[in-house]
Amino acid sequence: MGSNLDQPNMGDIPGVPTLQPGSAAYDEARTVWNAMVDQRPVAIARCRNADDVTGAVRAARAAGCAVSVKGGGHNIAGTAVGNGAVMIDLSAMRSVRVDPGRRIARVEGGATLADLDRAAQVHGLATPAGVVSDTGIGGLTLGGGFGWLSRQHGLTVDNLVSVDMVLADGAQRRASAGELPDLFWALRGGSGNFGVATAFEFRLHPVGPQVLFGPTVFPLDHGHTALRFWADFMATAPRVCTVWADLAHAPAAPFLPENSHGSPVVILMAFWAGEPEEGEVVLAPLRNHPAALGNAVAWRPYVDAQAFLDQTYAKGARNYWNAVNHRTMDDGLIAHLVDLAAHLPSLESDILLCAHGGAIDDIAPTDTAYPHRNVPFMVTPGARWRDPADDTEMIAWVRQAAGLLRAGASPGAYVNFIADREGRGNEAYGPNGDRLAAIKQHYDPENLFRINQNILPQSPSRTTEADTARSIGLTAG
């Protein structure tokens, strides 16, 4: 790329609906979920199909502009948009086609989890895909993707069959286990570094339509008891069961005593997708725990469970997160968590604890680009607030909390939970970084797709052509 990267010159893109700075819809289109993000692209391409994406990619490259991609715009770091970049907006590309006989869903790159869940549940099917329904399927998938079904059926990328891509040269290609397998490996956790994903195919599984789901809430005074119970429960829980913990402030919910509203609590959010009678028995110790303030665990449609947290994480607030992996939930870590929960920096802030294991660990860390296997607990301190004047205080609290929680932690951080816009690639990709860099060199040597946790193309001077081919899986060597 030339020096014109710093001062790109971009007009309308021929044949593609394009928004320019100052146009009526420009500011709305560049807005993303995290209100902290205020980036100004040089143009916004409102793509309707893969040919529009090809036109936008080629125009950006010709103008010397980086490319960002907006699906749902839900990424914590706001990588859907970048200053001086061409933003490819896929929000008009949201079709979902389900083949119930083959149990396959074909999903366009701008679809949300709600789009996929609604279409698949018509046939009693689903695939693991996040826990907030307005999340874009594209960004979630390319980063790995996990949700309530992951202990049973693996990550979102573990259920990926193929991806239709527009590459850095504008070529339209399909990646799968049998076509461009090197690229397919990289797309399963390498984030948006390799092109624009215009469509995905996912394997589907019978789920629901009713699942046993909901929160059980404990006062923070019993936080150690609640978290010890949770960790021990998850150590033996069947794969059809997932329980996450959240240290937060109690909602003004009717199932909780009024005097507990707004107080620090531990919320254990349970999900059961197995046999109903067994689920009632397995979750009884949680629902009937003597230290609990109350619970709202109930049978509800799977699509309702998927949307249960939508309002909690609704668009429009300022957000900053971090993520820390832990192999054990020991008493020292629990003590740190309870102490931090007593000093959350705002009423909307929390510390989310995701329980993994099960099918996620059936796949080796190097079998896909997503490296964070065999990590039972993902700890995510997150601040959420409204006033820009509080930015410094909120970010400092999260960084301090994450620093404290890294004692005894496993290396790495989930790429979709990293709020910083750059500089965390080593944590995100871990031992797969070198192979990803070689694949990046092959498919995007000019780093057109760099508004992400960026993987720098491997320098040709540091490797031979044969070495690169071996690294990206083009040879048997």
Summary of the structure (lengths in Angstrom):
residues: 477
radius of gyration: 22.1
end to end distance: 32.5
largest distance: 67.8
contacts: 1701
relative contact order: 0.13
helix: 33%
strand: 22%
